[in-house]
Every structure is written in structure tokens, then in C-alpha cells.
Amino acid sequence: MSEKILQSRNCFVCGSENTRGLMVPFNFHGDLVTAEFTPSRYHCGFDGVVHGGILFALADEAMMHLIQGNEIKEITSEITIRMVNFARADSRVNIAADSLQAGRHLVTCKAVISNDDGITICKATGKFLYYTEDQPFKKSGL
């Protein structure tokens, strides 16, 4: 399968025109989405350690791209993330999302962020609600 790059112009994580965002290009491979990102000191919480919210956003975005790359419209409903290590500023991280399961009401998938040595930084599982323009939250009860 040929690879394609997914992005939204103004998205904080992947937007190529969002000068205050991360500008991470995600690569869609059918059943897998991948990306690389090198966080800077501006992405840290303290002492050169990348803020967990940045890692959360990267994992969420990877899962969203996996789902949308498979032509499913959805919105994030719930994400569980487990930090098992930490990422340092100026050290590249590798993001991957896979395990797409489309159920009746929810779509689920997983993401992993690791460093260049293959050490896992965090693991995430996500649940996403189907989205339609006319009734976006019908199934959620929101």
C-alpha cells in the first residue's frame, strides 16, 4: 500500500500552517500511522522533560489520523495513557498508532510513543465516537 501524509492546515499537532503548533506530519500506511517529532525546550514541563500533555496530544493525533485515514469520521471520546518513561527535549520520539477496531458505536485503537533506542515512553488506548454533521453527538448523549 502506498504511503500518504495526513494533515489539517491549522491543527495544533499536525497543521502545516499553524506557526505555534508542533507541525508533525503523520504517515498513513493503511493499518498503521507513524510520525517522528523532536520536542524542544518549549515543550517541557520542567528540567528538559517533555510535558505529558504534549505526549498525550501526539498519541491522540496519531490515533485520529489512523481512523480518519480509513475514512471514518469521529471525535475523541476517551483516552487512557500510561507513561512508562520520559522524553527529553531535543531527542526525537517515534509515534505509531494501530489496532483499529470499528464497532457499532465506538472506534478503538492504540498508540505507542518510543525513543530512538526503542524504549517505550508511553502507551495509549483510545475510544472515539462516530461523527456526522447533522447529529454529531447523537450516540454519546452529550
N, C-alpha and C positions, 0 to 999 in steps of 0.2 A: 504494500500500500504506500502511496506517495505521502510525503510529509507536508503539512501545511501549517503556517503560522497563524495563530488566532490572536486578535487584539480588538480592543474598543478604544477609539481615539482618546477619550477623556477619562478612562478608568484610572483610579489611583495606582493600581498594581501594574496593569499591562498597557495603559494608554500611552501611545507614542507622542501625543501632543500635550500631555499633562506634565508640564515642566517641574511641578512639585511632587510628582509621583515617582514610582520606582522604575517605570518603563521596562518591564520584564516581558520579553517576547516568549510566548508559550508555543511549543511544537506539538501538533496533533498527529498521532500515528495510528488512529483507529481505536484501539483498545488501551492506549496509553498516551498520556500527556507528559511532556518533560519541559524543564526550563532550568536555566542557571542564573544566579544572581550573586553579585558581590556587594554585600552591605558595607556601608561606610560608617564613620563615627556618628553621623547624623541619624542612624537607625538604631542606636544603642540606648539601653536603659541606664546603665552605669558601667564604668571601668572597661569599656571596649566590648561588652557583652551585648549582642543583638537583642533588642526588645522582643518579648514574647508576642506582642501584638503584630509585629512585622512578620514573624514566622507564621502566626495564625492567618494573616491576610494572604500570604503566599500559598499556604495549604488550601484555603478556601478557593482562591482563584484557580489553582490547578484543577481542583475537582469540578468547578463551574465550567472550565474550558473542556474538560473531558465530556461532560454532559451535553453542553451546547455544541461541541464538535460532532456529536452523534445526533444533532438536530432535534434535541429535546429542549423545550423552554421550561425553565424552572427558576425558583428563588431559594436561597438558603433557608432552611428551617432549623437545623440543629447541627452543631459540630462538636465533637469531643476530640480534644487534642491532649496528647501526653508528651510532655517534654522529658526526654531521657538524657539529654546532653545540652550543651550550649553552643551557640555560634559566635564567632569573633568577628569584629569589624575587619574589613579588608581581606577576609578569607571567603572564597566562593562557596556557595551552597548549591546543591543539586536538588531539584524539586521533581517529584513524579507522582502522578495520580493514575489509579487503575481500579479494577474490580467493580466496574459499573454494573448495577442491578436495577432494572426499571420495573417497579412493582405497580400495583393498581393505583395507589395514591401517592407514593413516595419513590424517589430515585435515591439510591445509596451508592457510595464509592469511598475509596480510601486514598490517602496521600501520605507520602514519606518525604522528609527533608533530611538530607545527609551532607556530610562534608566531602572533600575530595579524597579523603582516605577511606571512604565508605562507611564511616561511623555515623550511625543514626542520630540525628538531633531531635527530631520529633516525628510522631505518627498521629494521623488524624483520620477519623471516620466522619462522614457527613451524611445528613438526610436533607433532601431537597424536595420542595413541593412543586408540582406541575403548575405552570403559569399560563393563563390565557388573558388576552387583552380585555375581553368583556367581563370576566369574573375572576380576577386574579387570586382571590383568597377564598373561593367558594368551599374547597375541601378542608381548609385549615381552621375554619371557624373564626377567623380574625375579622 
